[in-house]
Amino acid sequence: MDQDAKHILVVDDDTRLRNLLQRFLRENSFLVSTAKDADEARFMMQQYKFNLLIVDIMMPKESGLEFLRKLRVENSIPVIMLTAMGDVEDRITGLEHGADDYVSKPFEPKELLLRIGSILRRTPKEKKENQKLDLGMFVFDMQTKELVSKQGQLLHITPVEQSLLVILGTKSGQVFSREKLSEILGAGQSPRSIDVQITRLRKKIEKDSKNPRYLQTLRGKGYMLLSD
């Protein structure tokens, strides 16, 4: 996973479409999470930071348009609306509610990819802060993804270990379940493999891997990282 990879939330009650979009976007180097309705989408947005939302208009309980209307009260995150409705009036309604773009079903995945790229290119880049994690004997640079000792020695860590430090370090103090970490990482990672990766990483960064100071476990909940 690239540290600069954009995180997209797909909100759609169609399980098949959610899974197809998640797989396609991951294959094109995006981080992807999914939600089946507006309530789950709001919960996900409280837990994670997203760069763009893809939202279906026709959803149970609360439509995508209503979700977008409420979202725009305090959030300007880019939103692409998906719908089976292709009428001009529906498109105008979506844009009036604050959508950045509008794609009618069925659509070509490559077209969606181009629209995502276009929106992200014109979205102002955020100022990067807290790019270095102080981990006692080591410092991890989240931009270069290098783990260096306080004496200046570069320590080898695998790409998955780099990704774990980026994910946990970006949300320092926040708990991530094994399942959520495996979902974000993708590429065949399972909850069990996350446990193995965490154990290996602890042996590298912790003074006492059995009593970790930085990479901590919350029993029954998951993992979190605490830097100095």
C-alpha positions, -999 to 999 in steps of 0.1 A, spaced: 0 0 0 13 34 -10 13 59 19 -1 85 -4 -29 62 -16 -63 79 -14 -90 64 8 -124 60 -8 -157 51 9 -183 33 -13 -219 37 0 -244 14 -17 -270 -11 -6 -261 -34 -35 -237 -59 -20 -225 -71 -54 -217 -36 -67 -200 -26 -34 -177 -56 -37 -170 -51 -74 -161 -15 -69 -140 -23 -39 -120 -48 -58 -116 -27 -89 -105 4 -70 -80 -16 -49 -66 -30 -81 -60 7 -91 -41 15 -59 -69 31 -38 -77 22 -2 -114 13 -1 -140 9 26 -176 2 21 -210 10 38 -244 -4 30 -264 27 40 -262 63 52 -260 54 89 -231 30 84 -214 56 62 -216 82 90 -201 57 114 -173 50 91 -165 87 86 -162 91 124 -137 63 125 -116 69 94 -104 98 71 -116 96 35 -105 115 4 -137 109 -16 -171 92 -13 -190 73 -40 -227 73 -30 -257 56 -45 -289 77 -47 -314 49 -42 -308 35 -7 -333 23 19 -342 44 50 -323 74 38 -316 83 2 -281 93 -11 -294 128 -18 -306 132 18 -273 118 31 -255 143 9 -276 172 20 -269 166 57 -232 159 49 -228 193 32 -238 212 63 -203 207 77 -182 186 53 -168 195 18 -154 160 10 -157 152 -27 -187 131 -36 -196 112 -67 -232 101 -69 -242 67 -85 -277 60 -97 -298 40 -121 -317 72 -129 -302 90 -159 -326 119 -163 -312 154 -166 -334 166 -137 -320 139 -114 -284 149 -124 -292 185 -116 -308 176 -83 -276 157 -73 -254 186 -82 -277 211 -64 -273 190 -32 -235 194 -34 -224 164 -55 -191 169 -73 -199 145 -101 -227 121 -112 -224 87 -129 -254 68 -142 -256 30 -139 -246 10 -157 -212 26 -162 -177 17 -174 -154 13 -144 -126 31 -163 -149 61 -167 -155 62 -130 -117 59 -125 -112 90 -147 -138 110 -129 -122 101 -95 -88 111 -108 -102 144 -122 -118 153 -88 -88 144 -67 -65 164 -89 -85 196 -83 -90 189 -46 -67 212 -25 -39 192 -10 -39 191 28 -9 203 47 10 173 59 17 173 96 31 149 122 49 130 95 74 114 119 66 90 147 88 90 178 90 53 189 116 55 216 147 40 201 134 46 166 118 72 144 94 63 116 91 87 87 56 83 73 65 100 41 96 81 32 84 50 52 118 46 67 125 33 102 157 48 116 173 43 150 182 74 171 218 66 161 210 70 125 209 33 115 182 23 89 162 -7 100 147 -29 73 109 -33 75 86 -50 50 60 -31 29 32 -45 50 50 -34 82 54 0 67 17 2 58 7 -9 93 28 19 108 13 44 84 -23 34 91 -19 32 129 4 62 131 -20 84 111 -46 77 137 -23 75 168 -43 63 198 -72 50 178 -80 13 180 -81 -7 147 -96 -42 148 -77 -71 131 -105 -73 106 -104 -36 97 -66 -37 93 -69 -67 70 -96 -50 50 -76 -18 45 -44 -36 36 -62 -61 13 -37 -81 -9 -47 -114 8 -41 -102 44 -63 -120 69 -69 -112 106 -45 -140 116 -18 -126 93 -22 -92 109 -14 -108 143 18 -123 128 28 -90 112 22 -71 145 43 -96 164 72 -92 140 70 -55 140 70 -54 178 102 -74 178 118 -47 157 106 -15 175 99 -25 211 125 -27 238 104 -56 253 81 -71 226 61 -90 253 53 -58 271 49 -33 243 51 4 249 42 17 215 23 -10 195 -4 -20 220 -32 -46 221 -66 -38 235 -80 -72 243 -111 -80 223 -108 -48 203 -76 -46 183 -44 -27 180 -33 9 184 -1 28 182 11 54 208 41 75 199 61 97 223 
